[in-house]
């Protein structure tokens, strides 16, 4: 018993001595570290101009590669992007249908079928006006030549005479060759359009069917609670902005299309319904749409009427109605919270038109709205709380 107590005392003594040695060693290391930090203060490494230029060059190379990929993959990216934007626009409708107890798959089928039906109705309604326009095409071209010929003959260096636009007899061989080249051009452009249409409807159906699961995946990809709340807030805000904006814009621009149809009818323009559809579609492209539409109506009116003032009257009336809707009715209905910088919208339209053509021009505004909403939600300004008077 005494031997065991002695062993325990000896072991306790050794442990105490070891702990004291470790403690003294840790204190000396801490003191040396503090002295080293005080003697050699940390200095911030400053980057020179070459380092900054290298960083910006790397960012520029990445952006160039990204834009090149977007341009090269436009055949696939255009219908997929359009499907995502349309699906987000229909997000509010899908949410209301889900609250009514409609299953997600049936919800997606109903909405995608409705979009396809609307497109089919528009194309079917344009078939008649386009066929009549094609029948009147030679007469319209001849009237245009007769109207422009006096002005062209005044420009001597052009050497244009009435015989310039007259074609001689055409043989059967030449007719068949021209028909073959026309069919080749039509099929070469029609096949990608059909493929893109199928990709659009398939992507729209799958996006609407898996919209809720995709939302959960994006939200759960963030680890922090604040980041997840920000993701929820951004997704809800984007769907609300796109849905509210395009629902209101569609009603206003549909009214503008009806007004343009009436203007074209009483203004003597051919195929008034076609002008109304063009006015409706062009209104979704800010700046460029109204410009092209006004010039087109003015040219058509000048070619239709002998008097210059009567010819430009439909274009002037349409421009006044469009300006009134854009500057008075539209801001009054939408409010000031969805205002975009006109310069930014113009640059976005030019860029996406250059990248993706007419579809890019129509996607420029919704993409700008998405970017604006994300920026506003990420950088939320602190609102001043009202204070009670003392």
VEXVEX-772911 format. One line per 8 residues: number of its first residue (from 1); their letters; for each residue z, y, x of C-alpha. Coordinates in nm, 4 decimals, decimal comma. Layout:
<martors>
NUM> A> Z Y X ~ ...;
</martors>
This chain:
<martors>
1> XXXXXXXX> 0,0000 0,0000 0,0000 ~ 0,0884 0,2399 0,2815 ~ -0,2319 0,1469 0,4660 ~ -0,4402 0,2296 0,1550 ~ -0,2733 0,5691 0,1131 ~ -0,3372 0,6491 0,4758 ~ -0,7050 0,5596 0,4420 ~ -0,7409 0,7811 0,1345;
9> XXXXXXXX> -0,5719 1,0751 0,3095 ~ -0,7965 1,0304 0,6110 ~ -1,1113 1,0172 0,3927 ~ -0,9995 1,3294 0,2010 ~ -0,9416 1,5115 0,5274 ~ -1,2869 1,4177 0,6574 ~ -1,4524 1,5330 0,3320 ~ -1,2702 1,8671 0,3445;
17> XXXXXXXX> -1,3725 1,9231 0,7058 ~ -1,7372 1,8378 0,6220 ~ -1,7386 2,0749 0,3250 ~ -1,5950 2,3531 0,5393 ~ -1,8647 2,2991 0,8026 ~ -2,1406 2,3073 0,5379 ~ -1,9932 2,6179 0,3784 ~ -1,9756 2,8001 0,7106;
25> XXXXXXXX> -2,3336 2,6943 0,7885 ~ -2,4576 2,8216 0,4509 ~ -2,2763 3,1526 0,4977 ~ -2,4248 3,2003 0,8436 ~ -2,7746 3,1186 0,7090 ~ -2,7348 3,3660 0,4248 ~ -2,6148 3,6362 0,6646 ~ -2,9063 3,5747 0,8990;
33> XXXXXXXX> -3,1523 3,5896 0,6106 ~ -3,0113 3,9198 0,4855 ~ -3,0264 4,0668 0,8340 ~ -3,3857 3,9538 0,8711 ~ -3,4842 4,1098 0,5367 ~ -3,3125 4,4367 0,6253 ~ -3,4684 4,4509 0,9712 ~ -3,8222 4,3612 0,8529;
41> XXXXXXXX> -3,8888 4,5227 0,5129 ~ -4,1639 4,3754 0,2980 ~ -4,4926 4,5569 0,3141 ~ -4,7542 4,5548 0,0429 ~ -5,0828 4,4166 0,1613 ~ -5,3439 4,6776 0,0855 ~ -5,6998 4,5685 0,0183 ~ -5,9799 4,7593 0,1795;
49> XXXXXXXX> -6,3103 4,8536 0,0172 ~ -6,4797 4,5324 0,1268 ~ -6,2248 4,3159 -0,0567 ~ -6,2613 4,5175 -0,3765 ~ -6,6397 4,5051 -0,3524 ~ -6,6251 4,1280 -0,3012 ~ -6,4071 4,0855 -0,6104 ~ -6,6412 4,2940 -0,8275;
57> XXXXXXXX> -6,9441 4,1129 -0,6856 ~ -6,7875 3,7804 -0,7839 ~ -6,7238 3,9096 -1,1363 ~ -7,0826 4,0371 -1,1561 ~ -7,2233 3,7008 -1,0456 ~ -7,0125 3,5226 -1,3067 ~ -7,1341 3,7581 -1,5826 ~ -7,4967 3,7161 -1,4761;
65> XXXXXXXX> -7,4629 3,3375 -1,4838 ~ -7,2899 3,3562 -1,8243 ~ -7,5625 3,5804 -1,9731 ~ -7,8309 3,3556 -1,8270 ~ -7,6699 3,0545 -1,9910 ~ -7,6490 3,2380 -2,3246 ~ -8,0176 3,3317 -2,2991 ~ -8,1376 2,9863 -2,1915;
73> XXXXXXXX> -7,9323 2,8051 -2,4587 ~ -8,0350 3,0470 -2,7344 ~ -8,2069 2,7705 -2,9323 ~ -7,8695 2,6038 -2,9867 ~ -7,6318 2,8985 -2,9597 ~ -7,8075 3,1134 -3,2226 ~ -7,7606 2,8731 -3,5188 ~ -7,4134 2,7662 -3,4043;
81> XXXXXXXX> -7,2935 3,1270 -3,3623 ~ -7,4464 3,2223 -3,6955 ~ -7,2747 2,9254 -3,8610 ~ -6,9357 3,0207 -3,7124 ~ -6,9729 3,3831 -3,8258 ~ -7,0809 3,2811 -4,1773 ~ -6,7982 3,0267 -4,1902 ~ -6,5433 3,2923 -4,0943;
89> XXXXXXXX> -6,6888 3,5256 -4,3561 ~ -6,6409 3,2509 -4,6151 ~ -6,2893 3,1803 -4,4851 ~ -6,1164 3,3732 -4,7617 ~ -6,3174 3,1911 -5,0293 ~ -6,2384 2,8558 -4,8674 ~ -5,8689 2,9437 -4,8598 ~ -5,8637 3,0306 -5,2297;
97> XXXXXXXX> -6,0478 2,7100 -5,3207 ~ -5,7963 2,5084 -5,1172 ~ -5,5088 2,6715 -5,3050 ~ -5,6743 2,5654 -5,6308 ~ -5,6566 2,2033 -5,5158 ~ -6,0171 2,1540 -5,4025 ~ -6,0360 1,9024 -5,1128 ~ -6,1563 2,0349 -4,7787;
105> XXXXXXXX> -6,4676 1,8180 -4,7649 ~ -6,5717 1,9146 -5,1172 ~ -6,4857 2,2741 -5,0329 ~ -6,7198 2,2684 -4,7316 ~ -6,9983 2,0987 -4,9277 ~ -6,9775 2,3534 -5,2105 ~ -6,9824 2,6575 -4,9820 ~ -7,2569 2,5314 -4,7511;
113> XXXXXXXX> -7,4669 2,4275 -5,0521 ~ -7,4163 2,7735 -5,2028 ~ -7,5427 2,9361 -4,8824 ~ -7,8455 2,7068 -4,8774 ~ -7,9132 2,7800 -5,2460 ~ -7,8984 3,1562 -5,1903 ~ -8,1411 3,1310 -4,8981 ~ -8,3748 2,9096 -5,1031;
121> XXXXXXXX> -8,3702 3,1547 -5,3958 ~ -8,4498 3,4465 -5,1647 ~ -8,7366 3,2608 -4,9973 ~ -8,8723 3,1425 -5,3325 ~ -8,8551 3,4945 -5,4758 ~ -9,0459 3,6272 -5,1754 ~ -9,3193 3,3635 -5,1994 ~ -9,5019 3,5434 -5,4821;
129> XXXXXXXX> -9,4939 3,8936 -5,3279 ~ -9,5963 3,7573 -4,9873 ~ -9,8908 3,5662 -5,1344 ~ -10,0110 3,8732 -5,3236 ~ -9,9684 4,0795 -5,0088 ~ -10,1764 3,8250 -4,8175 ~ -10,4485 3,8502 -5,0821 ~ -10,4441 4,2290 -5,0610;
137> XXXXXXXX> -10,4332 4,2176 -4,6819 ~ -10,8073 4,2725 -4,6151 ~ -10,8212 4,5622 -4,8605 ~ -10,5099 4,7195 -4,7069 ~ -10,6566 4,6846 -4,3588 ~ -10,9848 4,8408 -4,4721 ~ -10,8029 5,1335 -4,6347 ~ -10,6021 5,1816 -4,3175;
145> XXXXXXXX> -10,9169 5,1878 -4,1048 ~ -11,0873 5,4335 -4,3400 ~ -10,7822 5,6597 -4,3361 ~ -10,7338 5,6537 -3,9578 ~ -11,0994 5,6614 -3,8562 ~ -11,1409 6,0442 -3,8750 ~ -10,8400 6,0913 -3,6445 ~ -10,9603 5,8245 -3,3990;
153> XXXXXXXX> -11,3100 5,9704 -3,3790 ~ -11,1661 6,3010 -3,2597 ~ -11,0341 6,1283 -2,9465 ~ -11,3563 6,1041 -2,7499 ~ -11,2344 5,8845 -2,4656 ~ -11,1464 5,6016 -2,7077 ~ -11,5152 5,5590 -2,8027 ~ -11,4189 5,4336 -3,1499;
161> XXXXXXXX> -11,6817 5,4263 -3,4249 ~ -11,6879 5,2637 -3,7699 ~ -11,8835 4,9767 -3,6175 ~ -11,5931 4,8990 -3,3820 ~ -11,3947 4,7267 -3,6572 ~ -11,6888 4,5504 -3,8151 ~ -11,7270 4,1815 -3,7340 ~ -12,0561 4,0019 -3,7126;
169> XXXXXXXX> -12,1500 3,6675 -3,8635 ~ -11,9139 3,3828 -3,7742 ~ -12,0330 3,0312 -3,7117 ~ -11,8578 2,7152 -3,8274 ~ -11,7645 2,6225 -3,4688 ~ -11,5978 2,9571 -3,4037 ~ -11,4138 2,9339 -3,7369 ~ -11,2818 2,5874 -3,6517;
177> XXXXXXXX> -11,1726 2,7005 -3,3052 ~ -10,9862 2,9971 -3,4493 ~ -10,8272 2,7772 -3,7163 ~ -10,7065 2,5318 -3,4510 ~ -10,5483 2,8070 -3,2421 ~ -10,3796 2,9564 -3,5475 ~ -10,2389 2,6190 -3,6506 ~ -10,1127 2,5632 -3,2965;
185> XXXXXXXX> -9,9287 2,8970 -3,2982 ~ -9,7818 2,8291 -3,6427 ~ -9,6577 2,4799 -3,5573 ~ -9,5227 2,5912 -3,2201 ~ -9,3072 2,8562 -3,3893 ~ -9,2269 2,6623 -3,7064 ~ -9,0791 2,3540 -3,5401 ~ -8,7968 2,5396 -3,3527;
193> XXXXXXXX> -8,7227 2,7383 -3,6688 ~ -8,6820 2,4193 -3,8740 ~ -8,4616 2,2624 -3,6052 ~ -8,2448 2,5750 -3,5859 ~ -8,2129 2,5758 -3,9650 ~ -8,0905 2,2168 -3,9671 ~ -7,8466 2,2902 -3,6833 ~ -7,7171 2,5940 -3,8740;
201> XXXXXXXX> -7,6430 2,4034 -4,1955 ~ -7,4895 2,1087 -4,0103 ~ -7,2684 2,3391 -3,8008 ~ -7,1676 2,5393 -4,1099 ~ -7,0720 2,2229 -4,3005 ~ -6,8678 2,0805 -4,0120 ~ -6,7019 2,4162 -3,9376 ~ -6,5907 2,4628 -4,2974;
209> XXXXXXXX> -6,4706 2,1012 -4,3190 ~ -6,2632 2,1228 -4,0004 ~ -6,1633 2,4862 -4,0250 ~ -5,7913 2,4209 -4,0759 ~ -5,7732 2,1584 -3,8007 ~ -5,9573 2,3918 -3,5633 ~ -5,7111 2,6705 -3,6420 ~ -5,4169 2,4413 -3,5655;
217> XXXXXXXX> -5,5779 2,3288 -3,2387 ~ -5,6310 2,6873 -3,1227 ~ -5,2778 2,7891 -3,2187 ~ -5,1091 2,4864 -3,0585 ~ -5,3060 2,5406 -2,7381 ~ -5,0551 2,8168 -2,6562 ~ -4,7102 2,7152 -2,5379 ~ -4,5001 3,0216 -2,6215;
225> XXXXXXXX> -4,3894 3,1209 -2,9688 ~ -4,5103 3,4803 -2,9312 ~ -4,8548 3,3639 -2,8153 ~ -4,8858 3,1314 -3,1138 ~ -4,7881 3,4072 -3,3536 ~ -5,0465 3,6355 -3,1906 ~ -5,3135 3,3655 -3,2317 ~ -5,2272 3,3250 -3,6014;
233> XXXXXXXX> -5,2361 3,7004 -3,6511 ~ -5,5744 3,7356 -3,4761 ~ -5,7419 3,4509 -3,6673 ~ -5,6185 3,5801 -4,0032 ~ -5,7222 3,9360 -3,9196 ~ -6,0737 3,8317 -3,8108 ~ -6,1339 3,6301 -4,1274 ~ -5,9990 3,9091 -4,3462;
241> XXXXXXXX> -6,2055 4,1802 -4,1761 ~ -6,5308 3,9818 -4,1821 ~ -6,4847 3,8614 -4,5387 ~ -6,3887 4,2005 -4,6799 ~ -6,6537 4,3894 -4,4834 ~ -6,9510 4,1705 -4,5703 ~ -6,8490 4,1190 -4,9319 ~ -6,8343 4,4949 -4,9821;
249> XXXXXXXX> -7,1455 4,5605 -4,7732 ~ -7,3456 4,2984 -4,9651 ~ -7,2665 4,4642 -5,2984 ~ -7,3491 4,8135 -5,1716 ~ -7,6687 4,7077 -4,9954 ~ -7,7781 4,5024 -5,2982 ~ -7,7574 4,8221 -5,5021 ~ -7,9607 4,9962 -5,2327;
257> XXXXXXXX> -8,2220 4,7192 -5,2563 ~ -8,2516 4,7709 -5,6316 ~ -8,2912 5,1450 -5,5789 ~ -8,5621 5,0830 -5,3176 ~ -8,7461 4,8545 -5,5587 ~ -8,7475 5,1313 -5,8204 ~ -8,8610 5,3877 -5,5614 ~ -9,1445 5,1606 -5,4465;
265> XXXXXXXX> -9,2529 5,0939 -5,8067 ~ -9,2716 5,4593 -5,9107 ~ -9,4010 5,5594 -5,5674 ~ -9,7103 5,3455 -5,6061 ~ -9,6303 5,1064 -5,3208 ~ -9,7570 4,7518 -5,3398 ~ -9,5119 4,4641 -5,3981 ~ -9,1982 4,6682 -5,4882;
273> XXXXXXXX> -8,9671 4,3647 -5,4874 ~ -9,0538 4,2941 -5,1243 ~ -8,9550 4,6471 -5,0257 ~ -8,6218 4,5987 -5,2023 ~ -8,5475 4,2800 -5,0092 ~ -8,6430 4,4466 -4,6812 ~ -8,4132 4,7392 -4,7618 ~ -8,1251 4,4990 -4,8322;
281> XXXXXXXX> -8,1705 4,2985 -4,5109 ~ -8,2403 4,5951 -4,2822 ~ -7,9211 4,7704 -4,3920 ~ -7,7145 4,5073 -4,2088 ~ -7,8619 4,6311 -3,8784 ~ -7,7149 4,9798 -3,8214 ~ -7,9398 5,2557 -3,6875 ~ -8,2418 5,0368 -3,6113;
289> XXXXXXXX> -8,2675 4,8972 -3,9641 ~ -8,2785 5,2316 -4,1433 ~ -8,5153 5,3725 -3,8790 ~ -8,7693 5,0910 -3,9088 ~ -8,7407 5,0852 -4,2873 ~ -8,7946 5,4616 -4,3247 ~ -9,0971 5,4630 -4,0942 ~ -9,2455 5,1588 -4,2712;
297> XXXXXXXX> -9,2093 5,3178 -4,6143 ~ -9,3541 5,6454 -4,4828 ~ -9,6584 5,4725 -4,3312 ~ -9,7145 5,2673 -4,6472 ~ -9,6921 5,5808 -4,8632 ~ -9,9327 5,7773 -4,6427 ~ -10,1833 5,4913 -4,6540 ~ -10,1491 5,4599 -5,0320;
305> XXXXXXXX> -10,1758 5,8275 -5,1388 ~ -10,4241 6,0937 -5,0381 ~ -10,1632 6,3702 -5,0301 ~ -9,9316 6,3687 -4,7276 ~ -9,6332 6,5075 -4,9201 ~ -9,6655 6,2507 -5,1984 ~ -9,7037 5,9784 -4,9365 ~ -9,3791 6,0552 -4,7540;
313> XXXXXXXX> -9,1822 6,1168 -5,0750 ~ -9,0668 5,7511 -5,1167 ~ -8,9440 5,7410 -4,7570 ~ -8,7570 6,0697 -4,7951 ~ -8,5906 5,9583 -5,1205 ~ -8,4903 5,6238 -4,9701 ~ -8,3485 5,7934 -4,6604 ~ -8,1381 6,0287 -4,8748;
321> XXXXXXXX> -7,9965 5,7401 -5,0793 ~ -7,9216 5,5371 -4,7666 ~ -7,7521 5,8326 -4,5936 ~ -7,5405 5,8982 -4,9035 ~ -7,4257 5,5366 -4,9211 ~ -7,3510 5,5065 -4,5495 ~ -7,1648 5,8365 -4,5132 ~ -6,9928 5,8782 -4,8497;
329> XXXXXXXX> -6,9717 5,5594 -5,0569 ~ -6,9245 5,3084 -4,7740 ~ -6,6360 5,4931 -4,5971 ~ -6,4686 5,5638 -4,9321 ~ -6,4694 5,1941 -5,0225 ~ -6,3994 5,0454 -4,6804 ~ -6,1577 5,3046 -4,5501 ~ -6,1285 5,4308 -4,1928;
337> XXXXXXXX> -5,9629 5,1219 -4,0444 ~ -6,2961 4,9429 -3,9882 ~ -6,4763 5,2276 -3,8150 ~ -6,6621 5,1347 -3,4972 ~ -6,7812 5,3570 -3,2187 ~ -7,1495 5,4277 -3,2962 ~ -7,2426 5,4181 -2,9282 ~ -7,0771 5,0779 -2,8797;
345> XXXXXXXX> -7,2509 4,9402 -3,1903 ~ -7,5869 5,0752 -3,0713 ~ -7,5466 4,9160 -2,7264 ~ -7,4408 4,5878 -2,8897 ~ -7,7502 4,5905 -3,1123 ~ -7,9813 4,6598 -2,8183 ~ -7,8169 4,3884 -2,6068 ~ -7,8140 4,1114 -2,8689;
353> XXXXXXXX> -8,1655 4,1998 -2,9851 ~ -8,2832 4,1602 -2,6267 ~ -8,0958 3,8307 -2,5952 ~ -8,1617 3,6645 -2,9325 ~ -8,4242 3,8710 -3,1134 ~ -8,3893 3,9682 -3,4825 ~ -8,1035 3,7224 -3,5416 ~ -7,9151 3,8813 -3,2518;
361> XXXXXXXX> -7,9629 4,2235 -3,4105 ~ -7,7991 4,0967 -3,7315 ~ -7,5186 3,9269 -3,5365 ~ -7,4403 4,2383 -3,3301 ~ -7,2271 4,4008 -3,5998 ~ -7,0099 4,0967 -3,6899 ~ -6,9577 4,0169 -3,3216 ~ -6,8539 4,3791 -3,2632;
369> XXXXXXXX> -6,6124 4,3551 -3,5560 ~ -6,4604 4,0376 -3,4097 ~ -6,4110 4,1992 -3,0678 ~ -6,2645 4,5148 -3,2257 ~ -6,0205 4,3097 -3,4354 ~ -5,9056 4,1012 -3,1379 ~ -5,8482 4,4140 -2,9275 ~ -5,6576 4,5863 -3,2073;
377> XXXXXXXX> -5,4332 4,2829 -3,2581 ~ -5,3681 4,2275 -2,8874 ~ -5,2880 4,5901 -2,8163 ~ -5,0881 4,6824 -3,1224 ~ -4,9662 5,0372 -3,1014 ~ -4,6086 5,1070 -3,2008 ~ -4,6106 5,2947 -3,5279 ~ -4,3734 5,5841 -3,5715;
385> XXXXXX> -4,1101 5,4988 -3,8270 ~ -4,0422 5,7695 -4,0841 ~ -3,7032 5,9351 -4,0469 ~ -3,4895 6,0646 -4,3265 ~ -3,4143 6,4388 -4,3220 ~ -3,0721 6,5278 -4,1881;
</martors>
